[in-house]
Amino acid sequence: MGEEQKLYKKLKEFTPQIIWNRVENLSLPGMPDLLGYNNSGRFFTVELKVTKGRKIRFSPHQIAWHVQHPNNTFILVAALGPRAVDRYQMFRGSRIMELVACGLKLEALCLGLEACCLELSSA
């Protein structure tokens, strides 16, 4: 099982109140990994990323998607390795260009998986 799939399973486990649809779509390049629907009746997307350093890799299609869809989009990053201070960090999709430039030096919307899950529940 890949690291992003492990992240998805953990996110799903921590958010039973959110209906998740995993998007595996070759016809829409750049589309985020997850479509969520919360108790507030709102749809949102989440791009899952796993990194071993501070830099986060995005395809040009992923960048373009977030630039074109700045609202109700999130990027959840799991940092692996012994030097990872905050293992889980979440960013708004509207900040994709800053995230590309700064990586995990950028101030996150949420730190920790529990805080990220709470934010998504009320998104």
QUIHU-V953493 format. One record per residue. N is the residue number from 1. OMEGA is omega in radians with two decimals (999 if undefined). NEAR is the number of other C-alpha atoms within 12 Angstrom. Layout:
BEGIN
[[N	OMEGA	NEAR] [N	OMEGA	NEAR]]
END
This chain:
BEGIN
[[1	-3.14	8] [2	-3.10	11] [3	3.11	18] [4	3.10	24] [5	3.07	21] [6	3.11	16] [7	3.11	30] [8	-3.13	32] [9	3.13	20] [10	3.11	21] [11	3.14	35] [12	3.12	27] [13	-3.08	17] [14	-3.08	22] [15	-3.12	26] [16	-3.13	19] [17	3.13	20] [18	3.05	29] [19	-3.09	25] [20	2.98	27] [21	3.10	21] [22	-3.07	23] [23	3.05	22] [24	-2.90	16] [25	3.09	14] [26	-3.11	11] [27	3.10	9] [28	-3.11	14] [29	3.11	19] [30	3.12	27] [31	3.14	34] [32	-3.04	35] [33	-3.01	31] [34	2.96	35] [35	-3.11	29] [36	3.09	35] [37	-3.05	25] [38	-3.10	25] [39	3.09	19] [40	3.14	16] [41	-3.11	15] [42	3.00	19] [43	3.07	24] [44	3.11	35] [45	3.11	37] [46	3.00	44] [47	3.13	42] [48	3.10	40] [49	3.06	39] [50	-3.10	32] [51	3.08	26] [52	3.13	21] [53	3.14	23] [54	-3.11	27] [55	3.13	22] [56	-3.10	33] [57	3.07	26] [58	3.03	29] [59	3.06	19] [60	3.12	16] [61	3.12	19] [62	3.11	32] [63	-3.13	30] [64	-3.13	23] [65	-3.11	29] [66	3.08	35] [67	-3.13	24] [68	-3.10	19] [69	-3.04	23] [70	-3.06	23] [71	3.11	22] [72	3.07	30] [73	-3.07	36] [74	3.05	42] [75	3.13	44] [76	-3.08	43] [77	3.00	44] [78	3.11	37] [79	-3.14	31] [80	3.04	23] [81	-3.06	14] [82	-3.10	10] [83	-3.14	12] [84	-3.12	21] [85	3.10	18] [86	-3.01	25] [87	-3.12	29] [88	3.11	31] [89	3.12	40] [90	-3.11	40] [91	3.01	42] [92	3.11	34] [93	3.14	36] [94	-3.11	26] [95	-3.06	30] [96	-3.11	37] [97	3.08	26] [98	3.14	22] [99	3.08	33] [100	-3.08	27] [101	-2.99	17] [102	-3.07	18] [103	-3.08	29] [104	2.99	35] [105	3.12	19] [106	3.11	24] [107	-3.08	17] [108	3.01	28] [109	-3.12	28] [110	3.05	25] [111	-3.14	26] [112	-3.07	25] [113	-3.13	28] [114	3.13	21] [115	3.11	23] [116	3.12	33] [117	3.09	32] [118	3.13	23] [119	3.14	28] [120	3.13	42] [121	-3.11	28] [122	-3.08	21] [123	999	25]]
END
